[in-house]
Amino acid sequence: MSQATFYLLSANPAMSAIDHLSLTACQLASQHYREGADVYIHCQDKAQAYAIDEQLWQFDANSFVPHNLKGEGPMTGAPVEIGFDRLGPNKKRAVLINLADQSPAFAVNFGQIVDFVASDKAHKALARERYKQYRTMGITLCTRDLATEPLKLV
């Protein structure tokens, strides 16, 4: 059975809600990769997918995350794949990191789903809708407040 964890993001005066969400998504992708899990990052659109790809390239050389955009890279795919279409990843993966406004129908194919509640009102409303969508799909839900439980990045 699939489980979705919604990470509650606090306001960060140093960056926009979207930039904070993107950075946290990349950090979690890195963490899951280091734990040996294959990850699919589902983006809202092509522009966001390219931005996430670029952000992962800018990580410190000692914490490089092998990744590729869907349809690029080796035949077997990199440990982290980034896409934005309705079909999902090219191969079975353990972790879905959802950055899209809606819950993708293919979310039920993942054991673990990561989603976010950004600090601004518009993104909170979208997160509430995704939460309802996951619940309708029969996915177990939980939340984690990063203000009280910060990420322990490896």
N, C-alpha and C positions, 0 to 999 in steps of 0.2 A: 504494500500500500504506500502511496505517495504521501510525503509530508512537506508542507510549505512553511517556511519561517519568514515572517515579515520583520525586517530590521527597521526600527524606528530611528530616524536620523534627527539629531538636534540641529537647530539653526547654527550655522557656522559663519561668523561675520567675515571670514577671510575668503569665502567663495560662495557662488550661487548654489541654490538647492540642487540644480542639475549637475553642476561640477562636483559637488559633494557626493551625490548619488553615484556618479560615474567612477570617482576615485574609490569609493567603498566597494563597488562592484568589482573593480580590478583587483583590489586587495583581497577580496574573498575568492576570486578566481585563482589568484596566486596561492592562497592558503590551501584551497581544495586540490590544486595541482600538486603542491608539495606533499599532501597527504595521499597522493596516488590516484586521485579521482579524475576521470575525464569530464570536462565541463563544456556546456553549451551556453553561450551568452546570447540571449534573444533580444534584439534591439527593435525599436519602433520603426526605423527606416534605414536606408542605405547610409545617409549622412551620419547617423548615430553609430552605426556599425564601424564606419571608417574612423570615427573619432575614438571609439574604444580601442580599435586596432592600434592607432597611433599612441594612445595613452599607455598601452601595454609595452610598446616598443621603448617608451621613455623611462621604464622602471630601471633601477640601478642594475648594472651589469651582473652583480652578484645575486640578484633576485630575478633573473630573466625568466619569463613565462613563455614556453613554446606555444605559439598560437597561429592561427590563420583565419582569414575570412572564408566563409563557406564557399566551396568550389575552387579554392586556391590551395597551394601546398601539396604535401605528399598524398599518395593514393589512400593511405590508411588514416590520414588526417593528423593534425597536431593534437596534443592533449587538451588544448582549449580552442574551441571553434566559435566563431562569431558570425551570426546571421540575422536575417530580418524577415524571411519569407514565412508563409503559413505552413510549410512542410516540416520545419525543424531541422535537426542535425542530419548529417549524412550517415552517421552510424550511432549505435546505442551508446548513450553516455549516462553517467550516474547523477550529475548535478546540472540543473537548469538555473541560470541566473536570468531572471526576467526584468528587462528594462522597458518593455513595451507598455503602452497604456492599458492594454487588455491582457487577460490571461490567455495564453495560446492553448488551443484545443489539444495539442500534443503534450501538454504538461503532465498528463496522466501516465506518460511513458517513462517518467523519471522517478527515482526513489526519493530524491531530495530536490526541493525547489526553494530558491532564494528570491525574495521579493523585498520591496522597500516601501516605506512611508516617509516621503520627503517632508521637510519642515514647512513648506508653503501650503496654503489652503487648496489651491487647484490640484496639486499632486496628492494631497491627503484624500480628496474626493475620489480621484481615480483609484487610489489604493483601496479605498472602501469597496469600490465596485469589483476590483480584482479579488478581494477577499471573499465577497459573495460568490463570484464565479468559481473560485477554487472549491468553496464549500459545496456548491451545486454539483461539481465534478466528483465529490466524495473524497476529496483530499483532506487529510488531517492538517489542522492549522495551529500555529503558535506564533507568538510575537517575542521579540527581544529588543529591549530598549538599550541602545548603545550609550546613552548618557549614564546609565547605572551599571551596564555590563559591556564595557569597551571590548573591541576585538583584541584578541591576543595573537598578533601576527607573528609568524615564525620567520 
